[in-house]
Amino acid sequence: MYVIIGAGIGGLTTALAFEKLNIPYHLYEKAATINAIGAGIWLAPNALKVFEWLGILDQIKLAGNSIDRITIATSTLKTLTDSKQDDAKEQYGYSTVAIHRAELQKVLAKNVPTDKISWGKGLSSYVENKENITLTFLDGTTTKTDYLIAADGINSVIRKQLFPESEIRYSGQTCWRGVTSFSIGEEFNHRGLEMWGKETRFGISRLSKDKTSWFAVVKSKPFLTDNREILKEDLLARYADYTSIVKDLIANTDINAILRNDIIDLKPIKKWYSNRVCLLGDAGHATTPNMGQGGAQAIEDAYFLSKVIAENTTKDAFKEFQKVRYKKVSSIVNQSWLTGKVAHIGFGASIRNMVFKSMPKSMIDKKMHYIYTLDKE
Ligand SMILES: Cc1cc2nc3c(=O)[nH]c(=O)nc-3n(C[C@H](O)[C@H](O)[C@H](O)COP(=O)(O)OP(=O)(O)OC[C@H]3O[C@@H](n4cnc5c(N)ncnc54)[C@H](O)[C@@H]3O)c2cc1C
């Protein structure tokens, strides 16, 4: 029996993968329900491939919006790179889907049998011994399991207990995200846009017919909070030299639909498992959002973990899982960290833009192919 802790993107996808391969499990989630407040997320072809394998791709597509063109531009909309996603469609069968995080979770959760998820049940700690694991929940109840899958996110209580030396890194950047029903015109219906200014970034993508999502990233000290009464004015001032679309979006977003998070990741750890415990998704390898791959990597984890469990004795399965996943995940974590630094160059921004503009398409394609493919290492 497996217990999965955390019904986020990784935990729910793992439940569906275990369901498909007849691996016995129960999923526990701290939150009482799916949080409706949230922002947009991109699902790249590698994530969509897993959803196709699970038989839920059509439901995901219906709940989200296809991104057929991805543009990186300057703050005044001068193109740096512009890639139509036809090649991706041809090669992988689909491009990228932008979707509201809550909608994604809803689709995943509704496909998990209700008697296999317990909501409002947060894990407090666990004791691992030779025969099994005893779990203690925040409400004081306990249960036993053979194996424990930690899908409890970047602040994982399980990882903190297993590897207390693990460290969260602050990237030096903070991010506001908003969702609005304001429409910025048909040209952007299926186009993901990211604009780079001087030490700032702004991204836009439509999530559905009546929802557009944006993010705004700036350099900042960590742990700052907003005075929400003047937040919009503050953001409008920070993005004053950006194209008018940016200002229209900020101005037309309900203040309650704007979230702020410092951009952090997990300093790579060497091992993701013990005898009976295995970390998955952000719990084991949280990455900065610069490549839009954190969720996709959690989804890939679910695919490979379920396959290796179905093929191996469990003890070997966790070791094999790390062997299969570690190289790709590490390369994404490192590349994403670097991308964040480059995107926020202040002095030298024009050189950065020139380098980006002249980057050969073959180089970008090679990188994308590595990320979008689901092969074992
Ligand atoms: C600004 C931003 C933008 C992003 N954009 C993208 C993107 O476009 N594409 C992409 O692929 N990724 C993106 N990501 C990354 C993505 O959000 C994460 O990588 C992904 O959510 C990780 O999934 P997870 O299931 O591992 O963790 P989470 O989604 O964090 O889920 C963890 C779950 O565990 C639960 N939990 C926590 N503690 C306990 C406990 N003690 N007991 C029980 N349950 C518990 C939580 O309530 C939560 O439901 C972005 C991240 C950020 C911050």
The ligand as an SDF file (V2000), in Angstrom:
LIG
                    3D

 53 58  0  0  0  0  0  0  0  0999 V2000
    4.8040   31.8240  -10.2200 C   0  0  0  0  0  0  0  0  0  0  0  0
    4.8370   30.3770  -10.6400 C   0  0  0  0  0  0  0  0  0  0  0  0
    4.5180   30.0290  -11.9450 C   0  0  0  0  0  0  0  0  0  0  0  0
    4.6090   28.6970  -12.3730 C   0  0  0  0  0  0  0  0  0  0  0  0
    4.3030   28.3770  -13.6680 N   0  0  0  0  0  0  0  0  0  0  0  0
    4.4270   27.1050  -14.0890 C   0  0  0  0  0  0  0  0  0  0  0  0
    4.0980   26.7390  -15.4440 C   0  0  0  0  0  0  0  0  0  0  0  0
    3.6920   27.5750  -16.2620 O   0  0  0  0  0  0  0  0  0  0  0  0
    4.2450   25.4340  -15.8180 N   0  0  0  0  0  0  0  0  0  0  0  0
    4.6810   24.4650  -14.9490 C   0  0  0  0  0  0  0  0  0  0  0  0
    4.7750   23.2880  -15.3460 O   0  0  0  0  0  0  0  0  0  0  0  0
    4.9830   24.7860  -13.6680 N   0  0  0  0  0  0  0  0  0  0  0  0
    4.8640   26.0580  -13.2130 C   0  0  0  0  0  0  0  0  0  0  0  0
    5.1450   26.3780  -11.9220 N   0  0  0  0  0  0  0  0  0  0  0  0
    5.6200   25.3220  -11.0060 C   0  0  0  0  0  0  0  0  0  0  0  0
    4.4790   24.4950  -10.4700 C   0  0  0  0  0  0  0  0  0  0  0  0
    3.5060   25.3160   -9.8750 O   0  0  0  0  0  0  0  0  0  0  0  0
    5.0030   23.5090   -9.4350 C   0  0  0  0  0  0  0  0  0  0  0  0
    6.1740   22.9070   -9.8880 O   0  0  0  0  0  0  0  0  0  0  0  0
    3.9460   22.4480   -9.1780 C   0  0  0  0  0  0  0  0  0  0  0  0
    2.8200   23.0200   -8.5860 O   0  0  0  0  0  0  0  0  0  0  0  0
    4.5250   21.3460   -8.2970 C   0  0  0  0  0  0  0  0  0  0  0  0
    3.5340   20.3990   -8.0340 O   0  0  0  0  0  0  0  0  0  0  0  0
    3.5820   19.5530   -6.7060 P   0  0  0  0  0  0  0  0  0  0  0  0
    2.3880   18.6610   -6.7590 O   0  0  0  0  0  0  0  0  0  0  0  0
    4.9180   18.9570   -6.5240 O   0  0  0  0  0  0  0  0  0  0  0  0
    3.4190   20.6020   -5.5330 O   0  0  0  0  0  0  0  0  0  0  0  0
    2.1500   21.5980   -5.2020 P   0  0  0  0  0  0  0  0  0  0  0  0
    1.4550   21.8900   -6.4610 O   0  0  0  0  0  0  0  0  0  0  0  0
    2.7440   22.6490   -4.3730 O   0  0  0  0  0  0  0  0  0  0  0  0
    1.2250   20.6520   -4.3410 O   0  0  0  0  0  0  0  0  0  0  0  0
    1.5290   20.2810   -3.0270 C   0  0  0  0  0  0  0  0  0  0  0  0
    0.2260   19.8610   -2.3410 C   0  0  0  0  0  0  0  0  0  0  0  0
    0.5370   19.2830   -1.0900 O   0  0  0  0  0  0  0  0  0  0  0  0
   -0.3480   19.7990   -0.1060 C   0  0  0  0  0  0  0  0  0  0  0  0
    0.3320   19.6910    1.1910 N   0  0  0  0  0  0  0  0  0  0  0  0
    1.3760   20.4300    1.6420 C   0  0  0  0  0  0  0  0  0  0  0  0
    1.7460   20.0210    2.8660 N   0  0  0  0  0  0  0  0  0  0  0  0
    0.9190   18.9980    3.1880 C   0  0  0  0  0  0  0  0  0  0  0  0
    0.8160   18.1720    4.3390 C   0  0  0  0  0  0  0  0  0  0  0  0
    1.6180   18.3230    5.3850 N   0  0  0  0  0  0  0  0  0  0  0  0
   -0.1380   17.2090    4.3550 N   0  0  0  0  0  0  0  0  0  0  0  0
   -0.9740   17.0480    3.2890 C   0  0  0  0  0  0  0  0  0  0  0  0
   -0.9210   17.8150    2.1920 N   0  0  0  0  0  0  0  0  0  0  0  0
    0.0220   18.7710    2.1380 C   0  0  0  0  0  0  0  0  0  0  0  0
   -0.6040   21.2290   -0.5530 C   0  0  0  0  0  0  0  0  0  0  0  0
   -1.7780   21.7510    0.0340 O   0  0  0  0  0  0  0  0  0  0  0  0
   -0.7000   21.0480   -2.0570 C   0  0  0  0  0  0  0  0  0  0  0  0
   -1.9980   20.7240   -2.4620 O   0  0  0  0  0  0  0  0  0  0  0  0
    5.0310   27.7020  -11.4580 C   0  0  0  0  0  0  0  0  0  0  0  0
    5.3230   28.0420  -10.1420 C   0  0  0  0  0  0  0  0  0  0  0  0
    5.2240   29.3680   -9.7280 C   0  0  0  0  0  0  0  0  0  0  0  0
    5.5610   29.7070   -8.2930 C   0  0  0  0  0  0  0  0  0  0  0  0
  1  2  1  0
  2  3  1  0
  2 52  2  0
  3  4  2  0
  4  5  1  0
  4 50  1  0
  5  6  2  0
  6  7  1  0
  6 13  1  0
  7  8  2  0
  7  9  1  0
  9 10  1  0
 10 11  2  0
 10 12  1  0
 12 13  2  0
 13 14  1  0
 14 15  1  0
 14 50  1  0
 15 16  1  0
 16 17  1  0
 16 18  1  0
 18 19  1  0
 18 20  1  0
 20 21  1  0
 20 22  1  0
 22 23  1  0
 23 24  1  0
 24 25  2  0
 24 26  1  0
 24 27  1  0
 27 28  1  0
 28 29  2  0
 28 30  1  0
 28 31  1  0
 31 32  1  0
 32 33  1  0
 33 34  1  0
 33 48  1  0
 34 35  1  0
 35 36  1  0
 35 46  1  0
 36 37  1  0
 36 45  1  0
 37 38  2  0
 38 39  1  0
 39 40  1  0
 39 45  2  0
 40 41  1  0
 40 42  2  0
 42 43  1  0
 43 44  2  0
 44 45  1  0
 46 47  1  0
 46 48  1  0
 48 49  1  0
 50 51  2  0
 51 52  1  0
 52 53  1  0
M  END
$$$$
